[in-house]
Amino acid sequence: MQQQPEYMLGVDIGTTSSKAVLFTTQGRVVAQHAVEYPLLCTSPGMAEQDPRQIYAAVLSAIQGAVSSSRVGAERIVLVSFSAAMHSVIAVDRDGSLLSNSITWADSRAGEWANRIRDEMDGHAMYLRTGTPIHPMSPLCKIMWLRHDQPQLFARTARFVGIKEYVLYRLFGQWLVDHSIASATGLFNLQQLDWDRGALELLGINPGQLSQLLPVTHHVTGLEPAMARQLGLLPSTPFVIGANDGVLSNLGVNAIGPGQVAVTIGTSGAMRTVVDKPLTDPSGRTFCYALTANHWVVGGPTNNGGSIFRWVRDELATAESAAARQAGLDPYEALTRIAEAVPAGAAGLLFHPYLAGERAPLWNADARGSFFGLAMHHRKEHMIRAALEGVIFSLQSILPAIESLIGPTTRMMATGGFARSALWRQMMADIFEREVVVPESVESSCLGATVLGLYALGKIAGLEAIAEMVGATRRHLPNPGNVALYARLRPIYAAVPKQLEQQYRQLAQFQRDTAGEALSVGTE
């Protein structure tokens, strides 16, 4: 009798949506479903989400993927999680919400990030925890809550992240994997435990945080009614999983020495894998856990696909509206416009710091700009420059990584941008190297399920991913474009260094006048 095929479900709790992807145990996508939710930005620097909406989205995504696949519950052997990093949620003793989820994009802890870095030995804390001192970090967010929202802080029994909240709603336990914990600024990389110095600084104790567990930990015992709703068995194992960044590296098979993964979703990142914790003496990179022998070093950028969305909604509204009327995807229409402009956008550069910047600047006050704008430039040059600016920003992270690990040998690209041949070619040209793109861009979900197979002993090691990535597309650098970008790259890199004081002054001006800007927008 032929054995029935088995399936595995990867769930990615992202910034703009939660997605569930059902794979065969050989890594082939069978079904997927995504549910979006809003980012709440009703005051300057605020970027929050409603955890209840995200929990509901996770349930809907799982239910949608399973039901559309028509795969029986008994054939789904595991569910494994990926999640965005750096979120903070305050809950009371009963597990009830006291706050929204404060996301990585929230910058209200900026002043405290500066004080921790400059006055409280923040660099030593970074070297212990691997998380740069920046408003994204839960370390800085909790410090901000303690001092700026003291009543909320005093009522809080526990500080958790979004994946912890989802798991608590499903299983009634506060659990956090080493991978998510390693991105909080509260986790000691060498001791694999909460960092005593960080907790003392915040005035909290380990009992106010979740139970630390390896990424391979799994739980069972889903309530029967919930199992029926999701199309699973009560006994289906849920693997706690890891953060979306490290799982993206795994999902594109960029876990070997010298291999780099570049991801552009809402934000972006460049990452490589090393075999032990590694931090940067200059504080330019992060170090997050995957397994005991896989540590991910790299740098994130705040501004990825969000820039293309800004171009669509603010800069090219007429073109986007025309595309919609013609039944076209506005992004495809804008890509065609950019494609018609030669590389280098006729000497126009765009620094995409619309949400401040993380690596390599680590400056929440950085602001975006077009540099080199002249009378001969038209809107299409600005569109092309905006796309190029995202890649220039990512490329500026590479020297910091290579200063730690040596030359990189292979570059894998993933994320929503990887669907665009133009962006893939831009990356090859600006990085001056071949870019390899796997067939499936659902790298975090695939990485989560491979980690799940490893956790349950169904594969011997994570290297099994090599057989699952599937066909790839390859883009070689265009020599002519390489020469143009090589001339522009040092100019691009020099500008933000020269504008640090002006960034700070302008950001303060924007904060001071934010109320006026909001009132004008509502008239």
N, C-alpha and C positions, 0 to 999 in steps of 0.2 A: 504494500500500500504506500502510495506516494505521501511523503511528509508535507503537512500543510505549511505554507510560508509563514514566517514570523515578521512582526512589524515593531517599530519603535517610534515614539513620539517626542520630538524636541519642541520645547516651549521657550520662546524668547520674550522677556518682558522689557520692551524698549521704551525710548523716550516719547515717541509719538504713537506707538501702537504695540499691542501684544500679538504675537504670531505663533501658531502651532503648525508644525510640519510633520506629517507622517511619512516615514521612510521604511523601505524594506531593510532587513538587517544587512543587506549589501550596499546600502546607501542610496538607493533610487527613490526619488520623490514620488509618493503615491497621491497625496492630497495635502492641501494647506489652506489655512484660513487666518485672516488677520482682522483685528478690531481696533479702530483708532480711538483716541481720547484727546481732549484739549490740554494745552499747557496754559496755566493761569498766570497772567502777567499784568495784574491790575495796579501795580505800584512800581516805582523805579527799582530795578534790580531783582524783582520778584520773579521766580519761575517755579511754580508749585503745580501739583496734580492731586486729584482726589483719589486716595487709595481705594475707596470703594468702587469707583469707576474702573480702576485698573484690575481689581480682583474680578469684577464682573466681566471685563474684557478677556481675561485669562480663561475663565470658564467658557465663554462664548467661542473663543478661538479653538479650544480643545474640542468642544462639542461639534463645532462646524467642520473641523478637519476630519474627525472620526466619522461623523454621519455622512459626509460627502464621499468618503472612501468605501463605505459599505463593508468595512473590515469588522469581523466579529471581535467582541471584547476579549475573548479568550486567546486571540492571536496577537494581541498587543502586549509585548513582553516587558515594556518599561516606558516610563515618562521621565524625562530629564530636563533640567532647567538651565537656562541662560538668563542673565538679567543685567540691566544697566547698573553702573556703579554710582556711589557717592550720595545716594538719597538718605534723608533723615526724616523719620516720623516719630513724633512723641505720642506715647500711649500711657494710660493709667494702669492701676493695679489689676483691673478687670480686663485689660486688653482693648479697651475702648479708645478710639482716636481722640487725641487732644490737638492734633495739627494735621494739615495736609502733608503730603510727601514733598519735602524741599529737595528739588532735583539738583543735579550737577551744574545746571545752567544758572542757578540762583547766585547772584553776586553780592547779596546784602551783607555777607560776612567779610567783605573786602577790607574794611578798616582793621578788623581783628586778625585777618591773615597777615597784614603788614606788621601789626604789633607782635604777633607770635614770631614771625620771621626775624624782626629787627631787635626785639627787646626780650624775648623769652627763649633764646637758644633754639629757635625753630629749625636751624640747619641740622643740629644734632638729632632732633626729633625725626627729621626727614631721613637721616642716615639709618636710624633704627627701624623706621616703619615703611620706608620706600614710597611714601605718598608726598609729593611736593606740597609745600605750604601755600595754599591758594584757596580762594572762597569756595571752590568745588568740594573741598575736603570736609567730611563730617566733623573732623577735629575742629575746624574753624567755624562750622555752622553751629555746633553745640556751644562753643565759646560765645558766639553771638547771641544764642538763645539765653544763655546764663546771664549775660549782662544787659541785653536789650529787651528781653522778654522774661524778666525774673519770675513773674507769677506763673507763667507757663512752665518754666524750668522747674520751679518748686513742686508743681503738681505732677511732673512726669515721673512715672515709675520705671520706664524703660525707653531707650532710644533704639530704633530698629530701622532697617532698610525695607524697600518695597518687596523684595523676594521673601524676606522674613515674615512680612505681614501676610502675604499670600499663603505661605506654608502654615502659618498660625491659623488662618481661617480654614484651611483644609484639614489640619491634623491636630490643632490645639497645642502646638509646641513652638517655642521661640528658638529657632535653629539658624545658624549662619555658617556658611562654608568658609574655609581659609581664604579662598579667592576673593570673595566679596569683602571679607574682613580686612584683607591686605590693602584694600583701596580706601580705608576709612581714615588713615593717619593715626589709628588707635591700636594697631596690631604689630607686635614685635616680630620681625621676619626671622630672626635667629631662634627665638624662644618658642615660636608658634603659639603665642599667648597674647592676651591684651597687654599693652605696654603700660607699665606702672607709672612712668613719668607723664605720659599723655593723660591718663585718667586722673592723676593728682592735679594736673594743670586745670582740668575741667571741673574738678570737684565731684566726680562720680566714681562708682565702684563697679567691679565686674558684674555684680548682680543686676545692674541696670542695662546690661547688654545681653545679647543672645548667647546661647551655648555654642562654643566653637567646635566645628567638626570638619573632617577632611572632605574634599569635594566628592569622594566616592560614597559617602554615607547615603543610605536610602531608608525610606520609611514606607510602611504599608498600613492598612487599616482604614482606608477611605470609607466614610459612612455609606451604607448601601444605597440610600436615596441619592447621594451625590454621585456615586459610581454609575448608577443608572442614568442620571442626567448627562454625564459626560461620555457615556458609551464605553466605560471601563469596568473592570472587576474590582471589588473591594480589596482584593489581594494584589492588584497591580502595583509593582514597586515604583515609588517616586524617588528618583535620584536627586539629591540636593543640588548638584551641579556646581557651576562656577560663574564668573562674570563674563559678560559678552565679549570683551576684548580678548582675553586669553583663549576663549573658545573659538573666536574667529580665526586665530592663528592655527589652532588644531583643525578647524574645518576646512582650511585650504592647504593643509599639509605643510605648513611653514613652522616646523618644530625642530628642524635640524640645525646644526651650527652654520651661522652665516646667512640663514634664510630669513627674509623680512616679509611681513604681511602689511599691506597698506589698505585701510578701510575708509571709505567715505559713506557715511549715512547722513543723519542730521548733522553730526559733527564728524570728525575724522581722527585717525590715529595711524601711527607707524610703530610696529612692534617686532621684536625678535625674541627667541627663546634661549635661555642659558640654563646651566645645570645646578646653579646655586644662587642665592640672593646676591644682587649686584646693584649698588647705588652709585650715583655720580658725584664726585667731589664738588662739582659746581652746581649740583641740584637741578640739572636740566631734564632729567628723565624720571619715570616712575619704575617701580619694580613690584609686580603683582604675582601672586601664587597661582599655579595650576596644580601641579603635584609636587611631591617632595623632591623630584628630580627635574622638574620643568618650571622655570620661573620666567616671566615675561617682562622684558625691559623695553621701554619705548617712550613715546611722547604723544599726547593728544592735542588736537586743534579744536577750538570751539566752533569753527566755522567751516562746515562742509556743504552738504546739500541744502542747508538753511540759506546759504548765499544764493543758490540758484532759485530758491523759492522767493527770496527778496527781489531778485531781478525780475522774476515773473510778475510779482504782485505790485512792485513799486516803480521799477524802471521801464518795464516793457508791457504796461497794462494794455495798450492798444493792440500790440502784436499778439498778446495772449488772448484777448477777446476775439480777435479775428480768427485765430486758430480754433477756438471753441466753436465759433459760428460755422466754420468749415468742417467741423467734426474731427479736428485733429487734436492730439495731445499738445498743450502749450509748450511743454518741455522739449518735445521733438521739434516743434517749429522754431524755438529759440536756439536749439542746437544747430539747426540748419543755417540760421542767420550767423551764428558764431563761426561755423565751418567755412563760410564764404570769405571770412577775414583772414589774411595771412597770419602766420605765427608771429607772436610779439605784439599784435594789435597796434602796429605802426608806432611803437614806442610808448604805449600807454600801460601803466602798471596799476594794479588794484591791490591794496592791502585789505584783506577781508575781515578786519577785526570789529565786526558789527556787534559782537557780544564779548568784547575784550579778547584776550588770548591766553591760552595755556602755553604749551611747548612751542618754541624754545624760549619765549619771552617771559612767561608766567607773570603777566601783567594784566590784571582785570580792568585797568584804566585805558588800555590801548584802544584806539578808535580807528575805524576804517577810513580809507581815502583813495581817490583816484590821483595818481601822481604822473605828471607829464602831459596833462590834458592840454590840447592845442586846437587851433581853429580847424585843422584838417580832420579831427576826430568826429565821428558820428556815433549814433547810438549803438550800431553794430560793433564798433570797436570797444565800447564800454561793456557790452555783453561778453565778448571774447575775453577781454581783460579780467572780468570778474571770474570766469571759469579758470583762466590761467593763474589767477591770484591764489585760488584754493590749492592748486598743485605746487606753486612756489612756496606757499606756507608749509605744506607737508614736507617738501624737499629740504627746508631749512632745519628739520629735525634730524635728518640723516647724519650730519657730521657729529652730533652729540652721541648718537648710538655707536657710530664707527669708532669714536674715540675710546669707547669702553670695550668693544668686542673685536675690533679690527675690521678689515674690509668685508662688506657683505657680498654674497655670491649669487643670490637668487631673490627675485622680487615677485610676490604674489599679490594680486589686487582683488578686492572683494567689496561688497556693499552695493547700494543702489546705483552709484555712479558707474560701476563696472559694466552696466548694461549699455553704456554709451561708448561707441567706438571712438568718438572725438576725444572724450576725456581719457580713455585708455591710451590713445596715441600721444596726447599731451603729456601724460605721465612718463611714457617711454622717452620722449624728447627732452623733457625738463630734467629727469633723473639721469639721462644719458645711459640707459641700460634697457635690456629686454624686460618686458612686463608680461607675466603669465596670469591668465584669468581662468579660473575653473568654470566648468559648465554650469554648476549650480552656484548661485550667489547667496544661498541661505547658509552661510558658513557657520554662524553661531549655533543655529539649530542642529546642523549636522555634527558640529563639534560636541554639542551637549549629548547627543545620542551615542556617539562613539565613546565618550567618557562614561555614559551609562552602561554600555556593553562591557567596558573594562571594570566598572564598579561591581557588576554582577558576575564577573569571571567568565564571560562569554567570549572574550578575546584576551590574548596574552599580554598585549601592550598597545599603547596609543598609535604605534606605527602602522597598525591595520588601516588607518585612515587613507594611506597611500592607494589602497585598492578601491576606495569609495569616491574619491574626488571626481573621477570621470574625465572626460575629454577637456582639453584646455584650448584657449585662444592665446596666441602669442603676438606681441607687438614689438617690433624692432625700432630703435631710434632712427629718425629721418635725419641724415647728416646736415642738411641745410637748416632744418629747424633747430637742431642741437647747437649749431654755431650762433644762431640768433639768441637763443635762450641763455647761452653761456655769457653773452655780453650783458644781458639784462639782469642775470641772477645777482651779481654783486651790488648792483644799484638797488634792487629790491631789498636785499639784506641790510643795506646801510641805512635806509630811511627810518625804520622804527628805532634804531639805536640813537639817531639824532633827535628824535621827537619825544623822548621819555618825559621830559619836563612838561612839554606842551600837551602830551596825552593826559598827564595828571591834572593840569590846569583846566583843560577842556572837559574832562570827566566830572570835575568838581562843579564847573559851571552848569553842566547838564543836570547834575543832581540838585543844585540850588534852584534851577528854574523848571524842574520837572513838573511841579504843580501847575505852572502857567501853561506849559506845553499840553498837559492833559486837559486843562479847561478849554483851551482853544480847539482841541480835537473833538470836544463834545458839544460845541455850540451849534 
